[in-house]
Structures are given as structure tokens and as C-alpha cells.
């Protein structure tokens, strides 16, 4: 009887794709959401500093835009990672506990 190559138990077949990988469309959407949130946060931070400052406020406006952009992009990035992980887990069939 010839030997049969069987996959190890509990391991998915090797088809080139990770079983917990999110789809390409979801990854692109998450990236676009983080970029848009960063730009929006930068605009809001810049606007808040410009409203509250008088005189030469170029440095303060730049720092406000930087801080606003980082905070907004960071917050949306956290939500995007959680969303991508839950989508990948759902795609793989969920976590099975014995």
C-alpha cells in the first residue's frame, strides 16, 4: 500500500492563505479610514488652535494639527484592528474551545 501524505491534525491545508487573514478589501478600507481620520483630526486640531490663538501661531497651529491627526488616526487604527481581527475570526469559523 503506498504512503499517503496527510496533513497534521488540527492544521489547515496549505493553500497559500493564512486562515485568519482578513480580505484585501477590508484591509484597504481600514487603511483609508485611518488616513481620512488622521487628516480630519489634523484639520480639527489646526482649526481649534487658530480659533483660540491670536498673533503669530504657526508653531502652535502645526502642533495642534499634528496632535489632532495622531490622536484621531490612532483611535481609528485601534478600532480598525479590532474589526479586522473579528472579521478574520468569523471567516475562519470562530474560536472552538474543547
C-alpha positions as CSV (number, residue, x, y, z in Angstrom):
1,X,0.0,0.0,0.0
2,X,1.5,3.4,-1.0
3,X,2.2,6.0,1.7
4,X,-0.3,8.9,1.8
5,X,0.8,12.3,2.8
6,X,-1.8,13.5,5.2
7,X,-1.8,16.9,6.9
8,X,-1.1,17.1,10.6
9,X,-4.2,17.0,12.7
10,X,-5.5,20.4,13.6
11,X,-3.6,22.2,10.9
12,X,-5.4,23.8,7.9
13,X,-4.4,22.7,4.5
14,X,-1.6,24.8,3.0
15,X,-3.4,26.8,0.2
16,X,-1.1,29.9,0.4
17,X,-3.5,31.9,2.5
18,X,-3.4,32.3,6.3
19,X,-6.7,31.1,7.8
20,X,-7.0,34.1,10.0
21,X,-6.2,36.7,7.3
22,X,-8.8,39.4,6.6
23,X,-9.8,40.1,3.0
24,X,-7.9,42.6,0.9
25,X,-10.9,44.8,0.6
26,X,-11.3,45.0,4.4
27,X,-7.6,45.9,4.7
28,X,-7.8,48.7,2.1
29,X,-11.0,50.1,3.7
30,X,-9.3,50.1,7.2
31,X,-6.2,51.9,5.8
32,X,-8.4,54.5,4.0
33,X,-10.4,55.0,7.2
34,X,-7.2,55.6,9.3
35,X,-5.8,58.1,6.7
36,X,-9.1,60.0,6.5
37,X,-9.4,60.1,10.3
38,X,-5.9,61.4,10.5
39,X,-6.5,64.2,8.0
40,X,-9.8,65.1,9.7
41,X,-8.1,65.2,13.1
42,X,-5.3,67.3,11.8
43,X,-7.8,69.8,10.3
44,X,-9.8,69.9,13.6
45,X,-6.6,70.4,15.7
46,X,-5.4,73.2,13.4
47,X,-8.8,74.9,13.5
48,X,-9.0,74.7,17.3
49,X,-5.6,76.3,17.7
50,X,-6.3,79.0,15.1
51,X,-9.6,80.0,16.8
52,X,-8.0,80.2,20.3
53,X,-4.8,81.9,19.3
54,X,-4.0,85.5,18.2
55,X,-0.8,86.8,16.6
56,X,1.9,84.5,15.2
57,X,0.6,81.0,15.9
58,X,2.2,79.0,13.2
59,X,4.1,76.7,15.6
60,X,1.1,76.2,17.8
61,X,-1.1,75.5,14.8
62,X,1.3,72.9,13.5
63,X,1.5,71.2,16.8
64,X,-2.3,71.3,17.1
65,X,-2.6,69.7,13.7
66,X,0.0,67.1,14.5
67,X,-1.6,66.1,17.8
68,X,-5.1,66.1,16.4
69,X,-4.1,63.9,13.5
70,X,-2.2,61.5,15.6
71,X,-5.0,61.1,18.2
72,X,-7.7,60.6,15.5
73,X,-5.6,58.2,13.4
74,X,-4.6,56.2,16.5
75,X,-8.1,55.9,17.7
76,X,-9.5,54.7,14.4
77,X,-6.5,52.4,13.9
78,X,-7.3,50.6,17.2
79,X,-11.0,50.2,16.1
80,X,-9.8,49.0,12.7
81,X,-7.5,46.4,14.1
82,X,-10.3,45.0,16.4
83,X,-12.7,45.0,13.5
84,X,-10.2,43.1,11.2
85,X,-9.4,40.6,13.9
86,X,-13.1,39.9,14.4
87,X,-13.8,39.6,10.7
88,X,-10.9,37.2,10.3
89,X,-12.1,35.1,13.2
90,X,-15.6,35.0,11.8
91,X,-14.2,34.0,8.4
92,X,-12.2,31.1,10.0
93,X,-15.3,29.8,11.8
94,X,-14.7,31.3,15.2
95,X,-12.7,30.0,18.2
96,X,-13.6,26.5,19.1
97,X,-12.9,25.5,22.7
98,X,-12.9,21.9,23.9
